[in-house]
Amino acid sequence: MSSEAVPIPPSNINLGTSSLSSNASSPPLWDRLSTWASENKVVVYTIAGVAVVVSGAGVAYYLSDSRKGSKDAAREDKKRLSKKERRKAKQEKEKEKSAPEVEAAQEKSKEQSQAKPPTVESDPLDGIPQIDESNVDTLSEQERKEYATKLKIAGNKAYGDKSYNDAIELYGKAVLCKPDPIFYSNRAACYNALGSWEKVVEDTTAAINLDNEYVKALNRRANAYEHLEKYSEALLDYTASCIIDGFKNDQSAQSVERLLKKVAEAKGKAILEGKEKKLPSPTFVTNYLQSFRPRPPPQGLEETAELDDESGKGRLRAGLMAMDNTTGEGYDAASAAFDKALELGDLDEHEAFAYNMRGTFRYLRGENKDALEDLTRSVELQPTLTQSYIKRASMHLELGNREAAASDFEQAMEQQKEDPDIYYHRAQLHFILSEFADAAKDYQKSIDLDRDFIFSHIQLGVTQYKMGSIASSMATFRRCIKNFDKVPDVYNYYGELLLDQQKYQEAVEKFDTAVEMEKQTKPLGMNVLPLINKALALFQWKQDFQEAEKLCQKALIIDPECDIAVATMAQLLLQQGKVTEALQYFERAAELSRTEGEIVNALSYAEATRTQLEVQEKYPQLAGRLQGMGASIGGPMR
């Protein structure tokens, strides 16, 4: 198996278009954006796995399509070029990027050679006096124009002969005669060949000042900026180039996608280094904890057990009781209690369980190294505690170690092969890898071992949906509603599938039912996802931005740290043309993200938004053009 990082969702449900998954490759907002992009072909171009989206607000996005299944990836592998072919293609691109504009001259020369018998080629510099700053003003306008053309031809020839310094001198004299953007850009090509990146920037800037829609100069300067590691500046130039070209230049679009990632990664690392290690939103924590079947407290830690509250066992029990609150304060108290329990010690047979719980909350805080150590200690102390293997497998998968994750599932099965949680979480692994048939088998095995765990049923229905078995999926959800009619999650996720099918009225009804159940059963720690899903349904169905925003704001009042609510607000604001406000929410989403991958994903959207605001400010003539591209959008994001 590959060691490539594949983040595993800490939530219980994986929906392709609007799941709870909080992983780097396909969190709900990014999936919705990608889905919407695929349905608006007028303004979306698929370029080597990059979707270029122009929103109604006049903002273009470059989204890597992370939803391709393993079969799609295999087909792509067959299409890949050999190493030799890739090297040749790269050389051709570099040549195109750096070569001066000699095409027209070459074509003209070809035509002349076909029309006349071959003759001795004349020197283009014949008849040209020595030109410098001291005497150029003495030349007539016609002479300067004529000499500039000849100097350019001579410069092109010198460039073709790789006499770059001679070419630089000739183009420089041409510039003295006539400050033409092509002459500056051609001289920049010479500096490009010599690796003089600052000089490339200087000359391309001069060319762009003379013609601010000069695409070749913009691309050339962007390439120089990238070599100088000025990624934001390079991104700005490539973005302007894409807008001018109407997003038809594959290479420029791919450069934007690459640079968005570079800029986002650089900023993401800085955010991660300075990020306070704290628990994510209560919604996130609840969804992770709910992905394990509820079990009573270990014997001796029951609420009725006589324990000193300030002992290690007392603190361990206090942590379990605090978790039941399902609020931010409750989870913070639980985390502190588990830390204190191990600090106090004297846990006897509960020591392995204590390491399990502390490791769980360390993982949720993003302290993966310490979490792995705790879970490893837990399985060493009590190998039969299979939940520790399962949680460690999830962490290994998030860190990109699939082999270790698979090994942990195998070890767990060796201890208790009838533990339904093993099959449920191994199914999650298969689902993420688009191995839907294997996922369905494991979800069904989990159900066979324990039919009372609702999320196995829900996820089986989602997997059937992803496999294209829509009728089977809907039937599974109808059975869920019949058998688990008091569980709000059933209505929420059934609503998501209905929403994906654009059955808006039915979807909204299901979300309303889920909201009311959440209010009744968990008034202080309700799951805000049905509120967010209803907001999106109203947005898609009726373009009711006002009500959709109210629902998201309500979700954020209940759970201020909910990254899904923040990202959805960014989406709603963007669709209304409130780009500056949307940018703030995208940045907030990055701050709330748990892992580096999630941060980079959110920052990519923030940087795309910021860059195009800068483009419109720097090149105001492009603003109207970008708005025009977004005018024909066929529908809202899903």
Residue pairs with C-beta under 8 A, 6 or more apart in sequence:
1 402
1 403
1 406
2 402
3 400
3 401
3 402
3 403
4 400
5 24
5 398
5 399
5 400
5 597
6 25
6 397
6 398
6 400
6 402
6 432
6 433
7 23
7 24
7 25
7 397
7 398
7 432
7 595
7 597
7 598
8 23
8 394
8 397
8 398
8 405
8 428
8 429
8 432
9 19
9 20
9 21
9 22
9 23
9 428
9 432
10 22
10 284
10 287
10 288
10 291
10 364
10 394
11 19
11 20
11 21
11 22
11 284
11 287
11 288
11 291
12 20
12 287
12 290
12 291
12 455
12 458
12 459
12 489
13 19
13 20
13 21
13 455
13 458
13 459
13 462
13 489
13 493
14 20
14 21
14 428
14 431
14 432
14 459
14 462
15 21
15 28
15 31
15 462
15 465
15 493
15 496
15 497
15 500
16 26
16 31
16 67
16 465
16 466
16 500
17 28
17 31
17 32
17 35
17 496
17 500
17 638
18 28
18 31
18 32
18 496
18 499
18 500
18 533
18 536
18 638
19 26
19 28
19 31
19 462
19 496
20 28
20 287
20 529
20 564
21 27
21 28
22 280
22 284
22 563
22 564
22 594
22 598
23 398
23 432
23 595
23 597
23 598
24 595
24 596
24 597
24 598
24 600
24 601
25 66
25 597
25 601
26 66
26 67
27 563
27 564
27 567
27 598
27 601
28 564
28 567
28 568
29 564
29 567
29 568
29 570
29 571
29 589
30 63
30 66
30 601
30 605
31 67
32 536
32 571
32 637
32 638
33 53
33 61
33 63
33 571
33 605
33 637
34 51
34 63
34 65
34 66
34 67
35 637
35 638
36 53
36 635
36 636
36 637
36 638
37 44
37 51
37 53
37 61
37 63
38 44
38 51
39 634
39 635
39 638
40 53
40 633
40 634
40 635
42 632
42 633
42 634
43 53
43 54
43 629
43 630
43 632
43 633
44 51
44 52
44 53
44 54
45 51
45 52
45 247
45 248
45 253
46 65
47 250
47 253
47 254
48 250
48 254
49 64
49 65
49 68
50 62
50 63
50 64
50 65
50 253
50 254
50 257
51 61
51 62
51 63
51 65
52 60
52 61
52 62
52 242
52 247
52 253
53 60
53 61
53 62
53 63
54 60
54 247
54 626
54 629
54 630
54 633
55 61
55 574
55 575
55 630
55 633
56 575
56 577
56 630
56 631
56 633
57 574
57 575
57 576
57 577
57 578
57 579
57 582
57 630
58 577
58 579
58 612
58 616
58 623
58 626
58 627
58 629
58 630
59 574
59 579
59 608
59 609
59 612
59 626
59 630
60 239
60 242
60 243
60 247
60 608
60 612
60 626
60 629
61 605
61 608
62 253
62 256
62 257
62 260
62 604
62 608
64 257
68 76
68 434
69 434
69 436
70 433
70 434
70 435
71 434
80 86
81 89
93 251
97 192
97 219
97 220
97 223
98 189
98 192
98 193
98 220
99 159
99 189
100 155
100 156
100 159
100 167
100 171
100 185
100 186
100 189
100 190
101 182
101 185
101 186
101 216
102 156
102 159
102 160
105 153
105 156
123 154
124 150
124 151
124 153
124 154
124 157
125 150
125 151
125 154
128 147
128 150
128 151
129 135
131 139
131 147
131 151
131 173
131 176
131 177
132 173
132 176
133 176
136 144
136 176
136 177
139 147
139 177
144 177
144 178
145 177
145 178
147 173
147 174
147 177
148 174
148 177
148 178
148 180
148 183
149 174
151 170
151 171
151 173
151 174
151 177
152 170
152 171
152 174
152 182
152 183
152 186
154 170
155 167
155 170
155 171
155 174
155 183
155 186
155 187
156 167
156 186
158 164
158 166
158 167
158 170
159 167
159 186
159 189
159 190
159 193
162 193
164 190
164 193
164 194
165 190
167 186
167 187
167 190
168 187
168 190
168 191
171 183
171 184
171 186
171 187
171 190
172 187
174 180
174 183
175 183
175 184
175 187
179 206
179 210
180 210
181 206
181 207
181 208
181 210
181 211
181 214
181 217
182 207
184 203
184 204
184 206
184 207
184 210
184 217
185 203
185 204
185 207
185 214
185 216
185 217
185 220
187 203
188 199
188 200
188 202
188 203
188 204
188 207
188 217
188 220
188 221
188 224
189 220
191 197
191 199
191 200
191 203
192 200
192 220
192 223
192 224
195 227
197 224
197 225
197 227
197 228
198 224
198 228
200 220
200 221
200 223
200 224
201 221
201 224
201 225
201 228
204 217
204 218
204 220
204 221
204 224
205 221
207 214
207 217
208 214
208 217
208 218
208 221
211 217
212 619
212 621
213 244
213 619
213 621
215 241
215 244
215 245
215 249
215 252
218 237
218 238
218 240
218 241
218 244
219 237
219 238
219 241
219 252
219 255
221 237
222 233
222 234
222 235
222 236
222 237
222 238
222 241
222 255
223 234
225 231
225 233
225 234
225 237
226 234
226 255
226 259
231 259
231 262
231 263
231 266
232 263
232 607
232 611
234 255
234 259
235 256
235 259
235 260
235 263
235 607
235 611
236 611
236 614
236 615
236 618
238 252
238 255
238 256
238 259
239 256
239 611
239 612
239 615
240 615
240 618
240 619
240 622
241 249
241 252
242 249
242 252
242 253
242 256
243 612
243 615
243 619
243 622
243 625
243 626
244 622
244 625
245 252
246 629
247 253
247 629
260 604
260 607
260 608
260 611
261 600
261 604
263 603
263 607
264 599
264 600
264 601
264 603
264 604
264 606
264 607
265 600
267 590
267 603
267 607
268 590
268 596
268 599
268 600
268 603
269 596
271 590
271 591
271 599
271 603
272 596
272 599
275 366
275 591
277 365
277 366
277 367
278 365
279 285
279 328
279 331
279 332
279 335
279 361
279 364
279 365
280 364
280 561
280 563
280 592
280 594
281 328
281 559
281 560
281 561
281 562
281 563
281 592
282 326
282 327
282 328
282 330
282 331
282 525
282 559
282 561
283 527
283 528
283 529
283 559
283 562
283 564
284 364
284 561
284 562
284 563
284 594
285 331
285 364
286 326
286 525
286 527
287 527
288 364
289 323
289 360
290 455
291 424
291 425
291 428
291 455
292 387
292 390
292 421
293 420
293 421
293 450
293 453
296 302
297 303
297 317
297 320
298 349
298 350
298 353
300 313
300 349
300 350
301 307
301 313
301 316
301 317
301 320
301 350
302 317
303 317
303 321
305 317
307 313
307 314
307 317
308 314
309 315
309 318
310 344
311 344
311 346
312 340
312 341
312 342
312 343
312 344
312 345
312 346
312 347
312 354
313 341
313 346
313 347
313 348
313 350
315 337
315 338
315 340
315 341
315 344
316 337
316 338
316 341
316 347
316 350
316 353
316 354
316 357
318 333
318 337
319 333
319 334
319 335
319 336
319 337
319 338
319 341
319 357
320 334
320 357
322 330
322 331
322 333
322 334
322 337
323 330
323 331
323 334
324 330
325 331
325 333
325 524
325 525
326 522
326 524
326 525
327 524
327 525
328 559
328 561
330 525
331 361
334 357
334 361
335 361
335 364
335 365
338 354
338 357
338 358
338 361
339 358
341 347
341 354
341 358
342 351
342 354
342 355
342 358
347 354
351 381
352 377
352 378
352 379
352 381
352 382
352 385
352 388
353 378
353 382
353 385
355 374
355 375
355 377
355 378
355 381
355 388
356 374
356 375
356 378
356 385
356 387
356 388
356 391
358 374
359 370
359 371
359 372
359 373
359 374
359 375
359 378
359 388
359 391
360 371
360 391
362 368
362 370
362 371
362 374
363 371
363 391
363 394
363 395
364 594
366 594
366 595
368 395
368 398
368 399
371 395
372 392
372 395
372 396
375 388
375 391
375 392
375 395
376 392
378 385
378 388
379 385
379 388
379 389
379 392
379 411
382 388
383 411
383 415
384 415
384 416
386 412
386 415
386 416
386 419
386 421
386 422
387 421
389 408
389 409
389 411
389 412
389 415
389 422
390 408
390 409
390 412
390 421
390 422
390 425
392 408
393 404
393 405
393 406
393 408
393 409
393 412
393 425
393 426
393 429
394 405
394 425
394 428
396 402
396 404
396 405
396 408
397 405
397 429
397 432
398 595
402 429
405 429
406 429
409 422
409 425
409 426
409 429
412 419
412 422
413 419
413 422
416 422
418 449
419 449
420 445
420 446
420 447
420 449
420 450
420 453
420 456
421 446
423 442
423 443
423 445
423 446
423 449
424 442
424 443
424 446
424 453
424 455
424 456
424 459
426 442
427 438
427 439
427 440
427 441
427 442
427 443
427 446
427 459
427 463
428 439
428 459
430 436
430 438
430 439
430 442
431 439
431 459
431 463
431 466
436 463
436 466
436 467
437 467
439 459
439 463
440 460
440 463
440 464
440 467
443 456
443 459
443 460
443 463
444 460
446 453
446 456
447 453
447 456
447 457
447 460
450 456
454 480
454 484
454 487
454 489
454 490
455 489
457 476
457 479
457 480
457 483
457 484
458 477
458 480
458 489
458 490
458 493
460 476
461 473
461 474
461 476
461 477
461 480
461 493
461 494
461 497
462 473
462 493
462 497
464 470
464 472
464 473
464 476
465 473
465 497
465 500
470 501
473 497
474 497
477 490
477 493
477 494
477 497
480 490
480 494
481 490
481 491
481 494
484 490
486 517
487 517
488 513
488 514
488 515
488 517
488 518
488 521
488 527
488 530
489 514
489 527
491 510
491 511
491 513
491 514
491 517
491 530
492 510
492 511
492 514
492 527
492 529
492 530
492 533
494 510
495 506
495 507
495 508
495 509
495 510
495 511
495 514
495 530
495 533
495 537
496 507
496 533
498 506
498 507
498 510
499 507
499 533
499 536
499 537
499 540
499 638
500 638
502 540
504 537
504 540
504 541
505 541
507 533
507 537
508 534
508 537
508 538
508 541
511 530
511 531
511 533
511 534
511 537
512 530
512 534
514 530
515 530
515 531
515 534
518 526
518 527
518 530
519 526
526 558
528 554
528 555
528 558
528 559
528 562
528 565
529 564
531 551
531 552
531 554
531 555
531 558
531 565
532 551
532 552
532 555
532 562
532 564
532 565
532 568
534 551
535 547
535 548
535 549
535 551
535 552
535 555
535 568
535 572
536 548
536 568
536 638
538 544
538 547
538 548
538 551
539 545
539 548
539 572
539 575
539 636
539 637
540 635
540 636
540 637
540 638
543 636
545 572
545 575
545 576
548 572
549 569
549 572
549 573
552 565
552 568
552 569
552 572
553 569
555 562
555 565
556 562
556 565
556 566
556 569
559 565
561 592
562 592
563 589
563 592
563 593
563 598
563 602
566 585
566 588
566 589
566 592
567 585
567 586
567 589
567 602
569 585
570 582
570 583
570 585
570 586
570 589
570 605
571 582
571 637
573 579
573 581
573 582
573 585
574 582
574 609
575 636
575 637
579 609
579 612
579 613
580 613
582 609
583 606
583 609
583 610
583 613
586 602
586 603
586 605
586 606
586 609
587 602
587 603
587 606
589 602
589 606
590 599
590 602
590 603
590 606
593 599
593 601
593 602
612 626
615 622
615 626
616 622
616 623
616 626
